[in-house]
Each structure stands twice: as structure tokens, then as C-alpha cells.
Amino acid sequence: MDTTPDNLARICARLVALRAEQRTLEAAIAGLAANPEDELERKRLQHRRLQLLACIALLENLLIPDEPG
């Protein structure tokens, strides 16, 4: 992994953006939970949220420093 400060800053900025999108999606999903007519939209949003969580986990793992061998 490239551990330059510029690269780490980009990863952190991307994490902030993804977490904000995740919070927005969670609010939208909660709003749709009461309306059974929007089941397809709710499932689509949940799928996107799971994709975001996977991407967030991947980026967080990139920020963990390698152990010296």
C-alpha cells in the first residue's frame, strides 16, 4: 500500500463521504420501512448500503499499517 500522506488523506476523505452516504441511506430505509408499497425501493437501498459497508471495510483495512516482518 502506498502510505504517502496524500494517499492516506484521499482514503480518509473517501471514508467520510461513504459514511455520510451510508447515514443518508439508513435514514431513507427507515422512512420506507413503514410503507409496504415501497418494498422494492427499500431493498434496493439496503443493497446499496451493504455495498457501502463493504467498501468502507476495505478502505479501513487499507489504513491499518502493515506489521513489520
BALUMZA-755167 format. One record per residue (C-alpha): residue number from 1; residue in three letters; chain; x negated, y negated, z. Coordinates in steps of 0.1 Angstrom, whole numbers, plus 5000, padded with zeros to 4 digits. Each point is the difference from the previous one (the first is absolute). Layout:
! BALUMZA-755167
   k   r c   xx   yy   zz
 NUM ALA A    X    Y    Z
...
***
This chain:
! BALUMZA-755167
   k   r c   xx   yy   zz
   1 MET A 5000 5000 5000
   2 ASP A 4989 4965 4992
   3 THR A 4997 4983 5034
   4 THR A 4993 4965 4988
   5 PRO A 5019 4973 5019
   6 ASP A 5018 4990 4968
   7 ASN A 5013 5035 4995
   8 LEU A 5010 5004 5036
   9 ALA A 5018 4967 4999
  10 ARG A 5019 5012 4968
  11 ILE A 5010 5032 5018
  12 CYS A 5012 4981 5030
  13 ALA A 5020 4976 4979
  14 ARG A 5016 5028 4981
  15 LEU A 5009 5017 5033
  16 VAL A 5017 4968 5013
  17 ALA A 5021 4998 4968
  18 LEU A 5010 5037 5001
  19 ARG A 5010 4998 5036
  20 ALA A 5021 4969 4993
  21 GLU A 5017 5018 4971
  22 GLN A 5006 5030 5023
  23 ARG A 5017 4979 5026
  24 THR A 5022 4984 4973
  25 LEU A 5009 5035 4988
  26 GLU A 5008 5012 5035
  27 ALA A 5024 4971 5005
  28 ALA A 5017 5006 4966
  29 ILE A 5003 5037 5008
  30 ALA A 5016 4992 5034
  31 GLY A 5024 4977 4983
  32 LEU A 5011 5026 4975
  33 ALA A 5004 5028 5026
  34 ALA A 5035 4989 5009
  35 ASN A 5012 5000 4964
  36 PRO A 5004 5035 4985
  37 GLU A 5006 4986 4965
  38 ASP A 4963 4989 4999
  39 GLU A 4986 5034 5007
  40 LEU A 4980 5002 4968
  41 GLU A 4985 4966 5006
  42 ARG A 4991 5009 5036
  43 LYS A 4983 5032 4988
  44 ARG A 4980 4980 4974
  45 LEU A 4989 4975 5026
  46 GLN A 4990 5028 5024
  47 HIS A 4980 5017 4973
  48 ARG A 4981 4967 4993
  49 ARG A 4995 4996 5038
  50 LEU A 4984 5034 5002
  51 GLN A 4977 4991 4971
  52 LEU A 4990 4968 5018
  53 LEU A 4992 5020 5032
  54 ALA A 4978 5024 4980
  55 CYS A 4982 4971 4984
  56 ILE A 4996 4982 5034
  57 ALA A 4985 5032 5015
  58 LEU A 4976 5003 4971
  59 LEU A 4988 4964 5003
  60 GLU A 4997 5003 5038
  61 ASN A 4978 5031 4996
  62 LEU A 4977 4980 4977
  63 LEU A 4995 4975 5028
  64 ILE A 4987 5028 5023
  65 PRO A 4962 4999 4999
  66 ASP A 4982 5032 4989
  67 GLU A 4982 5018 5028
  68 PRO A 4963 5002 4996
  69 GLY A 4989 5034 4988
***
